[in-house]
Amino acid sequence: MVRYILKQIKITGNKCFGKWFAKNVVEETIDLDGLADHMSHHHSPYSKGVIKGLLTDMIGCIKELLLEGKNVKIDDLAIFSLGIKNKEMAVKEDDFTVSKNIGGVKLKARATGDLMSKSLNLEATLKKATFVNGKLTTEPSNGGGNTGGGGSSSTPSTGGDESNGD
């Protein structure tokens, strides 16, 4: 279940100033060790250690391939690629230098297959959540709080921590 809280846009000058939008609540971040443990409990003949070793090697290989200028596609997960963070534009081609004009590289991941938004929209269940005494709770359903499937994928610009992944 995807839980959300309501937030109000408080940036003056924003065309959506004062309006409310839903923001998902991340309840926990699972690391590689936790993922391996979770996978080992899905009727797998492989132990947590074997799975973690395989995933660790996969991550190293993906990094190696990306640094060789290749993209890596893992079906039903993502296409991983690198992008360039440009620091400053050069007026002329001859003026361009890596140190002056490039700020670095960034990892990009585009969802594929079962992790694409259209697929997730069909399977997601949403429920409003609140914080009571610093603890996350889910409000009782009022007939409209639980929404499965469909929905719009447009998100208002908040100027906050959301990123477009580019």
C-alpha positions in Angstrom: 0.0 0.0 0.0 1.3 3.5 -0.9 0.6 5.9 1.9 0.5 9.6 1.3 0.2 12.9 3.2 -1.2 16.1 2.0 1.1 19.1 1.5 0.3 22.7 0.6 2.4 24.7 -2.0 3.7 27.7 -0.1 5.9 29.2 -2.8 4.6 32.6 -3.6 4.5 33.2 -7.3 3.9 29.6 -8.1 0.7 29.2 -10.2 -0.5 26.5 -7.7 0.2 28.6 -4.6 -2.1 27.6 -1.7 -3.2 24.4 -3.4 -2.8 20.9 -1.9 -1.3 17.8 -3.4 -0.5 14.2 -2.2 3.1 13.2 -1.5 4.0 9.6 -0.9 5.4 8.6 2.5 8.6 6.5 2.4 8.3 4.2 5.5 11.7 2.4 5.2 14.6 2.1 2.9 15.7 -1.5 2.3 19.4 -1.9 1.6 21.1 -4.7 -0.4 21.3 -6.9 2.6 17.6 -6.5 3.3 16.7 -7.1 -0.3 18.8 -10.3 -0.3 17.1 -11.5 2.9 13.6 -10.7 1.5 14.4 -12.5 -1.8 15.7 -15.6 0.1 12.3 -16.0 1.7 10.4 -16.2 -1.6 10.7 -20.0 -2.0 14.2 -19.6 -3.2 16.7 -22.4 -3.1 19.4 -19.8 -2.7 20.6 -18.4 0.7 20.6 -14.7 1.6 24.4 -14.8 1.2 24.4 -16.2 -2.3 21.7 -13.7 -3.4 23.6 -10.8 -1.9 26.8 -11.9 -3.6 25.1 -12.1 -6.9 23.4 -8.7 -6.5 26.7 -7.1 -5.4 28.5 -8.5 -8.4 25.6 -7.3 -10.7 25.9 -3.7 -9.3 29.7 -3.8 -10.0 29.2 -5.0 -13.5 26.5 -2.4 -14.2 28.9 0.3 -13.1 31.7 -1.1 -15.2 29.5 -1.3 -18.3 28.1 2.3 -17.8 31.6 3.6 -17.5 32.4 1.9 -20.8 29.6 4.1 -22.4 27.0 1.4 -22.5 23.4 1.3 -21.2 22.2 -1.6 -19.2 18.6 -2.8 -19.5 17.2 -5.1 -16.8 13.7 -6.2 -18.0 10.8 -5.2 -15.8 13.1 -2.9 -13.7 15.0 -0.1 -15.6 17.4 1.0 -18.3 20.4 2.4 -16.5 22.5 5.0 -18.3 24.8 7.9 -17.6 24.2 11.5 -18.3 26.4 14.6 -18.2 26.0 17.4 -15.7 26.9 20.5 -17.6 28.2 23.3 -15.5 28.5 26.2 -17.9 27.9 26.8 -21.6 30.7 27.6 -24.0 30.3 30.5 -26.4 32.4 28.8 -29.0 33.2 25.1 -29.5 37.0 25.9 -29.2 36.3 27.4 -25.7 34.8 24.2 -24.4 36.9 22.3 -21.8 35.9 19.4 -19.6 37.1 21.1 -16.4 35.4 24.4 -17.1 32.1 23.2 -18.7 31.3 19.8 -17.2 30.3 19.3 -13.6 30.3 15.5 -13.7 28.2 12.5 -14.6 25.0 11.3 -13.2 23.2 8.0 -13.1 19.9 7.8 -14.9 17.3 5.0 -14.6 14.2 4.8 -16.8 11.6 2.3 -15.6 10.7 -0.6 -17.9 8.0 -3.3 -18.1 6.2 -4.0 -14.8 7.8 -0.9 -13.1 6.5 1.6 -15.6 4.0 4.1 -14.3 1.1 2.7 -16.3 1.6 -0.7 -14.8 2.1 0.6 -11.3 -1.1 2.8 -11.6 -3.1 -0.4 -12.2 -1.8 -2.1 -9.1 -1.3 0.7 -6.6 -3.5 1.1 -3.6 -3.4 4.5 -2.0 -4.3 5.5 1.6 -4.0 8.8 3.4 -1.6 8.8 6.3 -0.9 11.2 9.1 1.7 11.6 11.8 0.4 11.3 15.4 3.0 12.1 18.1 5.7 11.6 15.4 4.4 8.1 14.5 3.0 7.3 11.0 -0.6 6.2 11.1 -3.2 5.4 8.4 -6.5 7.2 8.6 -9.6 5.1 8.5 -11.1 4.8 5.1 -13.9 7.4 4.4 -15.1 5.8 1.2 -12.6 7.8 -1.0 -9.3 7.4 0.7 -8.4 4.0 -0.8 -7.8 4.3 -4.5 -6.6 1.5 -6.7 -5.6 1.9 -10.2 -5.8 4.6 -12.8 -5.2 8.1 -11.7 -3.3 11.0 -13.2 0.5 11.0 -13.2 0.8 14.8 -13.3 2.4 16.3 -10.2 2.5 20.0 -9.4 5.8 21.6 -9.3 6.7 22.3 -5.7 10.2 23.5 -6.1 11.1 21.0 -3.4 12.9 17.7 -3.3 11.2 16.1 -6.3 13.5 15.5 -9.3 12.7 14.7 -12.9 15.6 12.2 -13.1 17.5 14.0 -15.9 
